[in-house]
Amino acid sequence: MQVDEIRRVVIVGAGTMGQQIAFQCAGHGFEVAMYDLATAALELAGERIDTYAQGLVSDGAIGAELKQSALERISSTADADAAATDADLLVEAVPEDPKLKRRVLAQFDALCPPRAIFTTNTSTLLPSQLASATKRPNRVIALHFHLPVWVSNVADVMPHGGTTPEVTEAVREFARRIGQVPIVLEREHHGYVFNAIYSAMNREAITLAERGVASIEDIDRAWMGVAKAPTGPFGALDLVGIDTAWTITDYWARKLLFSRQLRRNATFLKAYVDRGELGVKTGKGFYTYPDPAFARPGFVEGAG
Ligand SMILES: NC(=O)c1ccc[n+]([C@@H]2O[C@H](COP(=O)([O-])OP(=O)(O)OC[C@H]3O[C@@H](n4cnc5c(N)ncnc54)[C@H](O)[C@@H]3O)[C@@H](O)[C@H]2O)c1
């Protein structure tokens, strides 16, 4: 499969990432079929994509015409068969659960044309852990985005040992064509490049809060004040989704059995998840939305 043959992209999982990837692909001229389990999830995804698109128009990042044509290129369906029809490239963006991802990839392997390339947006897993769920392991590769996809436009392209070089090349070029800077990894690595660095920072930030060393606001204030960043670690985790952050922390806490602090960090995050405080997507996480304290003038100086 050459990149020129990629026309239709199927997004499996229309959550935080699926929505943004869908709009990014459609905005760069690709036909997009967005699939999720329930019509309600797809309706919510459609509303959120509209809001993102309107925001980009208001900021002057895109014109109203581009917005309109991009939205027209996105179709939504809860019918897996319909979504898979004529797919050239699949983006798997379901929750970070290896069993679920393998199940979904196997399901779509049976439905998509044999030529289709399967990409996973997994945060922590390796494509080699997922590829064998399909009968096309040599066409399975990680293509991992960062939020917000149109601003933090770097995408990790991570093949596993059995991925065909032509597939890696096609996905690298596809990433470029949807406005991403592709970073092609030379070997598999949990957490890719940016995330490997970023998750170490998050782990330390959560540890500071879990141990009661400093408040969530002060931890963010310190980061924002020194790095001159618009958000601190906790403001950023609200955007990522505390459920996603918990899943990742819990995964590593189980894998690295010796890390008692990671287990405590997972418990700290789980309390938010259990209260339904998942971050921006539920209107409350470490901060309250749409007007989080960290975004108010004077927050860094201590007025917030
Ligand atoms: N949130 C981030 O910042 C971020 C960044 C990079 C990568 N990721 C990774 O992307 C993936 C998706 O994360 P997210 O934050 O979008 O999750 P999310 O929970 O916001 O969305 C997941 C979506 O998948 C749907 N889903 C669940 N089971 C499904 C199935 N069997 N078939 C189809 N759809 C199904 C859910 O209904 C939901 O809409 C995860 O692997 C995550 O680790 C997340």
The ligand as a Gaussian input file, in Angstrom:
#p B3LYP/6-31G(d) Opt

LIG

0 1
 N       -6.358000      11.083000      26.003000
 C       -5.112000      11.310000      25.607000
 O       -4.501000      12.361000      25.871000
 C       -4.389000      10.280000      24.775000
 C       -3.248000      10.686000      24.044000
 C       -2.615000       9.749000      23.227000
 C       -3.075000       8.449000      23.184000
 N       -4.174000       8.075000      23.915000
 C       -4.651000       6.696000      23.783000
 O       -5.734000       6.695000      22.843000
 C       -6.649000       5.662000      23.170000
 C       -8.025000       6.260000      23.372000
 O       -7.974000       7.187000      24.445000
 P       -9.112000       8.295000      24.668000
 O       -8.547000       9.256000      25.645000
 O       -9.632000       8.765000      23.372000
 O      -10.233000       7.386000      25.388000
 P      -11.782000       7.747000      25.602000
 O      -12.204000       6.946000      26.781000
 O      -11.999000       9.217000      25.598000
 O      -12.493000       7.158000      24.266000
 C      -12.530000       5.787000      23.959000
 C      -13.762000       5.527000      23.083000
 O      -13.734000       4.150000      22.685000
 C      -15.065000       3.666000      22.710000
 N      -15.056000       2.208000      22.792000
 C      -14.927000       1.404000      23.870000
 N      -14.988000       0.115000      23.488000
 C      -15.133000       0.105000      22.144000
 C      -15.274000      -0.921000      21.177000
 N      -15.251000      -2.214000      21.524000
 N      -15.440000      -0.560000      19.887000
 C      -15.473000       0.743000      19.524000
 N      -15.357000       1.758000      20.410000
 C      -15.192000       1.438000      21.695000
 C      -15.698000       4.340000      23.911000
 O      -17.125000       4.323000      23.802000
 C      -15.107000       5.749000      23.794000
 O      -15.922000       6.588000      23.015000
 C       -6.089000       4.958000      24.415000
 O       -5.311000       3.881000      24.016000
 C       -5.212000       6.043000      25.036000
 O       -4.193000       5.506000      25.846000
 C       -4.855000       8.972000      24.689000

